[in-house]
Amino acid sequence: MTSSQFHPQKCSAMVKCFLPIVAFALVVFSMSPTVLAGDSFNFRGPTADAFFSSTETSGCVITDVFVFANDERLHDAPGPGTLSSVATVSISQYNSCAGTQLMAAFGEASLAAEDFQVAKGLNSATLNTTIQVFDFISGNTFNVDLALNWTATGDPANIKDHFHFRAPGQIENFRFSGTFRPAQASGTVSDRVTNFTPGPTSSAETGSVKNGAVVIN
C-alpha cells in the first residue's frame, strides 16, 4: 500500500487501510520535534484506535473524531530504546449545509502506565486521560477528557505493509508488521460541555506492532 495523501472522511469506508495508515502516521507527531533529514525510528508495542462519526439532528453538522493510543518501545538509531505511552485525538466539525469547517482540533499527551491498558490477545483496551487540544479554526486551546473502552469483535489478523506520507518539507516512509483485531469502541470524548462521541464507533481496532520503522527525509 502506498499513499501520498489521505483524508479521514474519504478513507473511513476503507477501514482495513484507513486505521493502520493514520495510526502509524500519528506516530511521527509523538516523536522528537528536532527531526533531521534522514532520521530513522524503530518501534513496537500495543495500540488501539477508534473513529467516530455522527451527524447533528439538523442533518448539517458532521462531527468526526479519531483517537489513537499506544505503548511503544521507540528506538532512535543508533541510541538506546526508550519506553513511551502516547495518546492523540483529532476532532472535526463540518457544516455540510453551509460548506463551513467549524472545528479542526488536534492534541496529544503522554500517558501514565494506568491510563492506557490493552488486554492479552487484544481482547479489550481502555483509555482514560485528558488531552489539551488546539483548534486551528478558532485558535482556541481547550482540554478534552477521554474515557473509552474497546471490545474485540473479530479474529486477529497479521498485517505487513508499507507506505509513504508526504508532509510539507519532508516525506515519511513507513514499514510495519503486526497483529490487529477489529473492535467496537464506546465512551466519551468531551470538552466537559459537549460529548463529541454520542454513538458507537464507525470503526475501531486493537493491535500489537511487532516491527515498525519510520525514515524521515
Steps between C-alpha positions, in 0.01 A plus 500: 500500500639840407339831589614856442191671643186390679201652678305329782158564346611349169664195659244420769321251276830317446558394858764238433732755337393817680572407859854362460601793277374770735623323812856473378501845343410636844809335646703774333324769705605332827868496404764761566424842349866533402479252214779526247508377141574130483395425859367149561288355780410142589204424723278220631223458755122485559261749337132585484317740272142605436314711246164655593269684262166655591255748345299760689118469493486789249689277258757772436779476759723194468739418785794266437730390783813287471682365807829313501696368798811288528755364744817478298864422527656762276852459365660810350805345333776479603390599853346271762130412500254691717150420625226744412122508537311757295140579401382734227154630413369695202153657486342635183163674475373592155174671399416325174201728435707819520825344377681631808764336718398571861780324687830331418662415831800279573695411812726239655606407851745269672329231706558347839519120508143463627348739244516257208461124536477228232399149606681185392381369168388853409158412646440846646658834580429806713611862477439762768683831470470873435658655191547868428403572138543797270220599265650628175170669406437711812857514627379382842665243726285284727503171691329185376423211735520150349336198665486218245468121498581263216352149464623268224236397248702278266802278467854641500673539166868538421577800281825596331509818296685812397408845374623856487343814642582838351502805729623854428876488468544129565395147409450222756551143382326240719545125530318289756376154585274396783176348616177699486152412618172674404318643799209708618589807706266705713523773762544874504727758342383819666599862561285476817214671316460294182551128455645469150442121489128451576486167316715190447799500268480490124816290518756401761773250573754381751845402387853400579785622284779246476732701279457857383736747340480861389758673283460877467660676203 
